[in-house]
Amino acid sequence: MKLTSRSARTARRAASAAGGLAAGALVLAACAGAGGGGGSAGGPVELTLATVNNPQMKDMEELVGFFEEDHPDISINFIQMEENDLRDAVTKDVASNGGQYDIVTVGSYEVPIWAENGWIRDLGPDLEADEEYDVDDLFGPVRDVVTVDGSLYAVPFYGESSMLMYNKDILDAAGITVPERPTWQEVAEIARTVDSDETAGICLRGKPGWGELFAPLTTVVQTFGGNWYDEDWNAQVDSPEFAEAVQFYIDLVRDAGESDPVSTGFTECLNAVSQGEAAMWVDATVAAGILEDPEASSVAGSLGYAHAPVVETEESGWLWSWNLAIPETTQNADAALEFVTWATSKEYHQLVGEELGWTRVPPGARESTYENPDYAEASAAFAPITYDILTSIDPEQPGVDPQPWVGIQYVTIPEFQDVGNQLSQQLAEVFAGRSELAPVLERGQELAQQAGDAQQ
């Protein structure tokens, strides 16, 4: 693995781009009818990478020419998808041995389940043998959630928790100071105070999907004292604490949130906050790097950050990572490992900083990133609090009571994906005013208990 100097790379990229067209034609010819990826032994290989369309993944695609320049026999075909579509597509492919993808972007929820099912390759032996890669530098809490039986089945592209992000200009004008560790009640009061026809008081996800709506909403439920299950896998969806938290969330969005919550997920909130259309946002810490990029955000330099709001718990941030994994079905495992190693290396982080800006370096993936003086200076507004939250949260017991799984904003059982998706779809009807909350939670209780019964 070698990254050339910036000047040399820049000079060579133009030449390689022209040559790449011809090489790409050869690759496509070699791959015709071959399904995902392709190429003969010793010949050119085109890898198909399925990934989520988050800004950091788009950065990876923008920089892939550097990898292809150093690996002239390997090209990467990016397939970027919205989060819900990605989950649906890659899960169907790996579960059916479809073999469409050589590399997949998977979340920390999927990794232990897919590893247990034998769907993805064990990357541990190869990466641990690569001293230059330095497995021990991978960020500890994130590395733990993608380690199964002591071995790495995926490697983090970036890791995140969640926190409160707020527009200091808007709140200063209202004479409001945000506590470093606010409660949900304090945040709700602030949101209702600054909400106006031009600016939402707060942006919160309402888009259906267990990974969309239920990422933030599960953390709200947990800090209100509720959870999906008790220690014995008895469903708790119709508990008073669960219902109180969901009603609080819906009321806050209706009073001071975005106008179309059912169509609003991470990307829509990111756009709203970055354009000054929302005063506050509780969501992924990874967003801070985009909000502080002057080329992508009109509010760069005007943001403040605080711990995720709480009620009964000391912390309420989640733990998540988007990771690169290699399906067992790939016919190009060696080439896929070359790319995965490059895209999650220290050198890749250096490349992002030099080419795209230091605030856009993937956070929460490597300890050394936080020791880099360039990154520390550029991300001084948000990196220290991100690091503090990531090392303070407890994925073994994020709520008030013990739970029988490891994970914060999800339940690490295969059935949770369907339970969360169905309940979030029904909650969309509540957001829209077409259903009442109580019967929706009663149906959710039945769905969750069916899944819980399978664990008892």
C-alpha positions as CSV (number, residue, x, y, z in Angstrom):
1,M,0.0,0.0,0.0
2,K,1.6,3.2,-1.1
3,L,0.3,6.7,-1.5
4,T,2.4,9.0,-3.7
5,S,3.0,12.7,-3.0
6,R,0.2,15.1,-3.6
7,S,2.0,16.9,-6.4
8,A,3.0,13.8,-8.2
9,R,-0.5,12.3,-7.9
10,T,-2.1,15.5,-9.2
11,A,0.1,15.5,-12.2
12,R,-0.5,11.8,-13.0
13,R,-4.2,11.8,-12.5
14,A,-5.0,13.5,-15.8
15,A,-2.9,11.0,-17.7
16,S,-4.4,8.1,-15.8
17,A,-7.9,9.3,-16.4
18,A,-7.5,9.1,-20.1
19,G,-5.8,5.8,-19.9
20,G,-8.5,4.6,-17.5
21,L,-11.2,5.0,-20.3
22,A,-9.3,2.4,-22.4
23,A,-8.6,0.2,-19.4
24,G,-12.2,0.5,-18.4
25,A,-13.4,-0.7,-21.8
26,L,-11.2,-3.8,-21.5
27,V,-12.5,-4.4,-18.0
28,L,-16.1,-4.2,-19.1
29,A,-15.4,-6.5,-22.0
30,A,-13.8,-9.0,-19.6
31,C,-16.7,-8.7,-17.2
32,A,-19.6,-9.0,-19.7
33,G,-22.0,-11.6,-18.3
34,A,-19.8,-12.2,-15.3
35,G,-22.2,-10.8,-12.7
36,G,-20.8,-8.6,-9.9
37,G,-17.1,-7.8,-10.3
38,G,-15.1,-9.9,-12.7
39,G,-11.8,-10.5,-14.4
40,S,-9.6,-13.5,-15.0
41,A,-6.7,-14.7,-12.8
42,G,-3.9,-12.2,-13.2
43,G,-6.0,-9.9,-15.4
44,P,-7.8,-6.6,-14.8
45,V,-10.5,-6.7,-12.1
46,E,-13.5,-4.5,-11.7
47,L,-14.8,-4.5,-8.1
48,T,-18.5,-3.7,-7.5
49,L,-18.9,-1.7,-4.2
50,A,-22.4,-1.2,-2.8
51,T,-22.4,1.7,-0.4
52,V,-24.6,4.3,1.3
53,N,-24.8,7.7,-0.3
54,N,-23.4,9.6,2.7
55,P,-21.0,12.5,2.1
56,Q,-18.0,10.5,3.4
57,M,-18.7,7.7,0.9
58,K,-19.0,10.2,-1.9
59,D,-15.6,11.5,-0.8
60,M,-14.2,7.9,-1.1
61,E,-15.6,7.7,-4.7
62,E,-14.0,11.1,-5.5
63,L,-10.6,9.9,-4.3
64,V,-10.7,6.4,-5.8
65,G,-8.5,7.5,-8.7
66,F,-5.6,7.5,-6.3
67,F,-6.2,3.9,-5.5
68,E,-6.7,2.9,-9.1
69,E,-3.5,4.8,-10.1
70,D,-1.5,2.7,-7.7
71,H,-3.4,-0.5,-8.6
72,P,-3.7,-0.3,-12.4
73,D,-5.3,-3.8,-12.6
74,I,-8.1,-2.9,-10.2
75,S,-11.0,-0.5,-10.9
76,I,-14.0,0.2,-8.6
77,N,-17.6,0.4,-9.7
78,F,-19.4,2.4,-7.0
79,I,-23.1,1.8,-6.5
80,Q,-24.4,4.5,-4.1
81,M,-27.8,4.0,-2.5
82,E,-30.0,5.6,0.0
83,E,-29.7,3.9,3.4
84,N,-32.9,1.9,3.4
85,D,-32.3,0.8,-0.2
86,L,-28.8,-0.2,0.5
87,R,-29.9,-2.4,3.4
88,D,-32.5,-4.1,1.3
89,A,-30.3,-4.7,-1.7
90,V,-27.2,-6.0,0.0
91,T,-29.1,-8.1,2.5
92,K,-31.0,-9.9,-0.3
93,D,-27.8,-10.4,-2.2
94,V,-25.7,-11.9,0.5
95,A,-28.6,-14.0,1.9
96,S,-29.3,-15.5,-1.5
97,N,-25.6,-16.0,-2.4
98,G,-26.3,-13.6,-5.3
99,G,-22.7,-12.5,-5.7
100,Q,-23.5,-9.1,-7.1
101,Y,-21.1,-7.2,-4.9
102,D,-17.4,-7.7,-4.1
103,I,-17.4,-5.1,-1.3
104,V,-20.4,-4.0,0.8
105,T,-20.9,-1.2,3.3
106,V,-22.6,-2.6,6.3
107,G,-23.6,-1.2,9.7
108,S,-22.5,-2.3,13.1
109,Y,-26.0,-4.0,13.5
110,E,-25.4,-6.3,10.5
111,V,-21.8,-7.3,11.1
112,P,-22.3,-9.9,14.0
113,I,-25.4,-11.3,12.4
114,W,-23.8,-11.7,9.0
115,A,-20.6,-13.1,10.4
116,E,-22.6,-15.7,12.3
117,N,-24.5,-16.6,9.1
118,G,-21.2,-17.0,7.2
119,W,-22.0,-14.3,4.7
120,I,-18.9,-12.2,5.1
121,R,-15.2,-13.0,5.2
122,D,-13.0,-13.0,8.3
123,L,-10.6,-10.1,7.6
124,G,-8.7,-10.5,10.9
125,P,-5.8,-12.7,9.9
126,D,-4.8,-10.7,6.9
127,L,-5.2,-7.3,8.5
128,E,-3.4,-8.3,11.7
129,A,-0.5,-9.6,9.7
130,D,-0.2,-6.2,7.9
131,E,2.0,-4.1,10.3
132,E,1.6,-1.0,8.2
133,Y,-2.2,-1.2,8.5
134,D,-2.0,-1.2,12.3
135,V,-5.2,-2.9,13.5
136,D,-4.5,-1.7,17.0
137,D,-5.0,1.9,15.8
138,L,-8.7,1.2,15.0
139,F,-11.0,3.1,17.3
140,G,-11.6,0.8,20.3
141,P,-15.4,1.1,20.8
142,V,-16.1,0.8,17.1
143,R,-13.6,-2.0,16.6
144,D,-15.4,-4.0,19.4
145,V,-18.8,-3.9,17.6
146,V,-17.4,-5.4,14.4
147,T,-15.3,-8.0,16.2
148,V,-16.9,-11.5,16.3
149,D,-15.3,-14.3,18.3
150,G,-12.1,-12.3,18.5
151,S,-11.8,-11.5,14.8
152,L,-12.6,-8.6,12.5
153,Y,-15.4,-9.4,10.0
154,A,-15.5,-5.8,8.8
155,V,-13.4,-2.6,9.3
156,P,-14.8,0.8,10.2
157,F,-14.9,3.4,7.5
158,Y,-16.2,5.8,10.1
159,G,-17.7,5.6,13.5
160,E,-20.2,7.9,15.3
161,S,-22.3,8.6,18.3
162,S,-25.0,11.2,18.4
163,M,-25.1,14.7,19.9
164,L,-26.9,18.0,19.9
165,M,-25.8,20.4,17.2
166,Y,-27.2,23.9,17.3
167,N,-26.9,27.2,15.5
168,K,-25.3,29.7,17.8
169,D,-26.4,32.7,15.8
170,I,-30.0,31.8,16.2
171,L,-29.8,30.9,19.9
172,D,-27.6,33.9,20.7
173,A,-30.2,36.2,19.1
174,A,-32.8,34.7,21.4
175,G,-30.6,35.1,24.4
176,I,-30.4,31.3,24.9
177,T,-27.3,29.4,26.2
178,V,-27.3,25.6,25.7
179,P,-26.0,23.5,28.6
180,E,-23.2,21.2,27.8
181,R,-25.3,18.3,29.0
182,P,-29.0,19.3,28.4
183,T,-32.1,17.4,29.3
184,W,-34.7,16.6,26.6
185,Q,-37.1,18.9,28.5
186,E,-34.6,21.8,28.1
187,V,-34.1,21.1,24.5
188,A,-37.8,21.0,23.8
189,E,-38.3,24.3,25.5
190,I,-35.6,25.9,23.5
191,A,-36.9,24.4,20.2
192,R,-40.4,25.8,20.8
193,T,-39.0,29.2,21.8
194,V,-37.0,29.7,18.6
195,D,-39.3,27.9,16.2
196,S,-40.6,30.3,13.5
197,D,-42.1,30.3,10.0
198,E,-38.6,30.6,8.5
199,T,-36.7,28.3,10.8
200,A,-37.6,25.0,12.5
201,G,-36.8,24.9,16.2
202,I,-35.3,21.5,15.8
203,C,-34.9,18.8,13.1
204,L,-35.5,15.2,14.1
205,R,-35.8,12.2,11.8
206,G,-39.3,11.0,11.0
207,K,-38.6,9.0,7.9
208,P,-39.7,5.3,8.3
209,G,-37.0,2.7,8.7
210,W,-35.4,1.1,11.8
211,G,-32.1,2.9,10.8
212,E,-33.8,6.2,10.2
213,L,-36.5,7.0,12.7
214,F,-35.6,4.5,15.3
215,A,-31.9,5.4,15.5
216,P,-32.7,8.7,17.4
217,L,-36.1,7.5,18.8
218,T,-34.7,4.4,20.5
219,T,-32.1,6.5,22.3
220,V,-35.0,8.8,23.5
221,V,-37.0,5.8,24.7
222,Q,-33.9,4.5,26.6
223,T,-33.2,7.7,28.4
224,F,-36.9,8.0,29.3
225,G,-36.5,4.6,31.1
226,G,-38.0,2.3,28.4
227,N,-36.5,-0.2,25.9
228,W,-37.5,-2.8,23.3
229,Y,-37.1,-5.7,25.7
230,D,-36.4,-6.6,29.3
231,E,-33.6,-8.9,30.4
232,D,-35.7,-12.0,29.6
233,W,-36.7,-10.9,26.0
234,N,-40.2,-9.8,27.1
235,A,-41.2,-7.0,24.7
236,Q,-41.7,-3.5,26.3
237,V,-43.1,-1.6,23.4
238,D,-46.4,-0.9,25.1
239,S,-44.8,0.1,28.5
240,P,-45.6,3.5,29.9
241,E,-42.0,4.7,29.5
242,F,-41.8,3.6,25.8
243,A,-45.2,5.4,25.1
244,E,-44.2,8.5,27.0
245,A,-40.9,8.9,25.0
246,V,-42.6,8.3,21.6
247,Q,-45.4,10.8,22.4
248,F,-42.8,13.4,23.6
249,Y,-40.8,12.9,20.3
250,I,-43.9,13.3,18.1
251,D,-45.2,16.3,20.0
252,L,-41.8,18.0,19.7
253,V,-41.7,17.4,16.0
254,R,-45.2,18.6,15.5
255,D,-44.7,21.8,17.6
256,A,-41.2,22.8,16.5
257,G,-39.8,20.4,13.9
258,E,-39.6,20.2,10.2
259,S,-42.8,20.5,8.1
260,D,-42.7,17.1,6.5
261,P,-41.2,14.7,9.2
262,V,-42.2,11.5,7.3
263,S,-39.9,12.5,4.4
264,T,-37.1,13.7,6.7
265,G,-34.1,11.5,7.6
266,F,-30.4,12.2,8.2
267,T,-29.7,13.7,4.8
268,E,-32.7,16.0,4.9
269,C,-31.8,17.3,8.4
270,L,-28.2,17.8,7.3
271,N,-29.3,19.9,4.4
272,A,-31.7,21.9,6.6
273,V,-29.2,22.7,9.3
274,S,-26.4,23.4,6.9
275,Q,-28.6,26.0,5.1
276,G,-29.7,27.7,8.4
277,E,-33.2,26.3,8.1
278,A,-33.2,24.6,11.5
279,A,-31.9,25.9,14.8
280,M,-31.0,22.5,16.4
281,W,-30.5,18.9,15.5
282,V,-29.9,15.7,17.5
283,D,-28.2,13.2,15.2
284,A,-24.9,11.6,14.2
285,T,-21.7,13.2,15.3
286,V,-20.3,12.5,11.8
287,A,-22.4,15.4,10.5
288,A,-20.3,17.9,12.3
289,G,-17.5,17.5,9.8
290,I,-19.9,18.5,6.9
291,L,-21.5,21.3,8.9
292,E,-18.1,22.9,9.5
293,D,-17.0,22.6,5.8
294,P,-17.5,26.1,4.3
295,E,-17.8,24.6,0.8
296,A,-20.8,22.5,2.0
297,S,-22.4,24.5,4.7
298,S,-23.5,28.2,5.0
299,V,-23.3,27.9,8.8
300,A,-19.7,26.7,9.1
301,G,-18.2,28.3,12.2
302,S,-21.5,29.1,13.7
303,L,-22.3,25.7,15.2
304,G,-22.2,24.7,18.9
305,Y,-22.2,21.1,20.2
306,A,-23.5,19.4,23.3
307,H,-24.0,15.9,24.6
308,A,-27.2,14.2,23.5
309,P,-30.1,15.2,25.7
310,V,-31.0,12.9,28.6
311,V,-33.8,12.3,31.1
312,E,-33.0,9.3,33.3
313,T,-29.5,8.3,32.0
314,E,-26.1,10.0,32.2
315,E,-25.5,9.6,28.4
316,S,-27.9,9.1,25.5
317,G,-25.6,9.0,22.5
318,W,-25.8,6.0,20.2
319,L,-22.9,3.9,18.8
320,W,-22.7,3.2,15.1
321,S,-20.2,2.6,12.4
322,W,-20.4,2.2,8.6
323,N,-18.0,-0.6,7.7
324,L,-16.5,-2.2,4.7
325,A,-16.9,-6.0,4.4
326,I,-16.2,-8.6,1.8
327,P,-19.0,-11.1,1.0
328,E,-18.0,-14.8,0.9
329,T,-19.5,-14.9,-2.6
330,T,-16.9,-12.6,-4.2
331,Q,-14.6,-14.1,-6.9
332,N,-12.2,-11.2,-6.3
333,A,-11.3,-11.5,-2.6
334,D,-7.6,-10.5,-2.9
335,A,-8.4,-7.4,-4.9
336,A,-11.3,-6.5,-2.6
337,L,-9.0,-6.8,0.4
338,E,-6.5,-4.4,-1.3
339,F,-9.2,-1.8,-1.6
340,V,-10.7,-2.3,1.8
341,T,-7.2,-2.0,3.3
342,W,-6.6,1.3,1.4
343,A,-9.9,2.9,2.2
344,T,-9.6,2.3,5.9
345,S,-5.9,3.1,6.3
346,K,-4.1,6.0,8.1
347,E,-2.9,7.0,4.7
348,Y,-6.4,7.4,3.4
349,H,-7.2,9.7,6.2
350,Q,-4.1,11.8,5.4
351,L,-5.2,11.8,1.7
352,V,-8.7,13.1,2.6
353,G,-7.3,15.8,4.8
354,E,-4.8,17.0,2.1
355,E,-7.2,16.8,-0.9
356,L,-10.6,17.6,0.5
357,G,-10.0,19.3,3.9
358,W,-9.4,18.1,7.4
359,T,-12.9,18.4,8.7
360,R,-13.9,15.8,6.1
361,V,-11.6,13.1,7.4
362,P,-13.8,10.0,8.5
363,P,-14.2,10.3,12.2
364,G,-14.4,7.6,14.9
365,A,-12.4,5.0,12.9
366,R,-8.8,5.5,14.0
367,E,-7.2,6.7,17.2
368,S,-4.4,8.4,15.3
369,T,-6.8,10.7,13.6
370,Y,-7.4,12.5,16.9
371,E,-3.6,12.8,17.4
372,N,-3.1,14.4,14.0
373,P,-2.4,18.2,14.6
374,D,-4.0,19.2,11.3
375,Y,-7.2,17.4,12.1
376,A,-7.2,18.6,15.7
377,E,-6.9,22.2,14.6
378,A,-9.5,22.0,11.9
379,S,-12.0,20.0,14.0
380,A,-11.4,21.8,17.3
381,A,-15.1,22.7,17.6
382,F,-16.4,19.1,17.5
383,A,-13.7,16.5,17.7
384,P,-13.0,16.7,21.5
385,I,-16.7,16.3,22.4
386,T,-17.2,13.5,19.8
387,Y,-14.2,11.6,21.3
388,D,-15.6,12.2,24.8
389,I,-19.1,10.9,23.9
390,L,-17.8,7.9,21.9
391,T,-15.7,6.8,24.9
392,S,-18.4,7.4,27.5
393,I,-21.4,5.6,26.1
394,D,-22.3,2.0,27.2
395,P,-23.6,-0.3,24.5
396,E,-24.1,-3.1,27.0
397,Q,-26.6,-1.1,29.1
398,P,-27.5,2.2,27.4
399,G,-30.8,2.5,29.2
400,V,-31.9,2.4,32.8
401,D,-32.3,-1.4,33.1
402,P,-30.1,-4.3,31.9
403,Q,-30.7,-5.7,28.4
404,P,-29.8,-9.1,26.9
405,W,-28.0,-7.7,23.8
406,V,-25.1,-5.4,23.0
407,G,-26.2,-2.3,21.1
408,I,-27.8,1.1,21.7
409,Q,-30.1,2.2,19.0
410,Y,-30.9,-1.3,17.7
411,V,-31.5,-4.8,19.0
412,T,-28.9,-7.2,17.6
413,I,-31.3,-9.9,16.4
414,P,-32.2,-10.6,12.8
415,E,-35.9,-10.0,13.4
416,F,-35.3,-6.4,14.6
417,Q,-34.9,-5.1,11.1
418,D,-38.5,-6.1,10.2
419,V,-39.9,-5.2,13.6
420,G,-38.4,-1.7,13.5
421,N,-39.3,-1.1,9.9
422,Q,-43.0,-2.1,10.4
423,L,-43.4,-0.1,13.6
424,S,-41.8,3.0,12.0
425,Q,-44.1,2.7,9.1
426,Q,-47.1,2.7,11.4
427,L,-45.7,5.7,13.4
428,A,-45.6,7.6,10.1
429,E,-49.4,7.4,10.2
430,V,-49.3,8.9,13.7
431,F,-47.0,11.7,12.5
432,A,-49.5,12.4,9.7
433,G,-52.5,12.4,12.1
434,R,-54.2,9.4,10.6
435,S,-53.6,7.0,13.5
436,E,-53.5,7.1,17.3
437,L,-50.3,6.1,19.1
438,A,-51.8,3.6,21.6
439,P,-53.1,1.1,19.0
440,V,-49.9,1.4,17.0
441,L,-47.8,0.5,20.0
442,E,-50.1,-2.4,20.8
443,R,-49.4,-3.8,17.4
444,G,-45.7,-3.1,17.8
445,Q,-45.8,-5.0,21.1
446,E,-47.2,-8.0,19.3
447,L,-44.5,-7.9,16.6
448,A,-41.7,-7.3,19.1
449,Q,-42.9,-10.2,21.3
450,Q,-42.9,-12.6,18.4
451,A,-39.3,-11.7,17.7
452,G,-38.5,-11.9,21.5
453,D,-40.1,-15.4,21.7
454,A,-37.5,-16.6,19.2
455,Q,-34.7,-15.6,21.6
456,Q,-36.2,-17.3,24.8
